[in-house]
Amino acid sequence: FFFILLLCNQVIDGNEIVYRDYVDISVAVASPKGLVVPVIRNVEQMNYADIERAINEYGEKAKKGTLPIEDMDGGTFTISNGGVFGSLFGTPIINLPQSAILGMHGIFDRPVAINGKMEIRPMMYVALTYDHRIIDGRDAVLFLRKIKQYVEDSRTMFLDI
């Protein structure tokens, strides 16, 4: 989450950009009453197992309708995974005053050119919507390239290389 900390860990408050020294990430979760977006707090202090556990806990609370409103306030960045519903592609909308939202979509087999030959590979589209007042386009592309690297080889994420 190094890139999120550097790139997306600020919010707009009126006419000011507020930089945070902690990372609170919102995760879109389906509930019987619609989409809710709980905030996982202090992600910079968590390992991947802790993050997964927190997402599962919020998911259970959302399904039961016991997610309090204070658990959905204060994030700087949102992750939305429409892929679990079979989404091919979409452009998510920023949850203001956050700085960005990452939309992840379904993994489908697609034809791609590899070394001059057509091959079928599992492919996933990701979309980053970001506030240009806060985030530069170059940095957004570097962030997406890092996400691509993590998805293609998760060892790089766990080893932080």
Summary of the structure (lengths in Angstrom):
residues: 161
radius of gyration: 16.6
end to end distance: 11.7
largest distance: 53.4
contacts: 430
relative contact order: 0.16
helix: 34%
strand: 33%
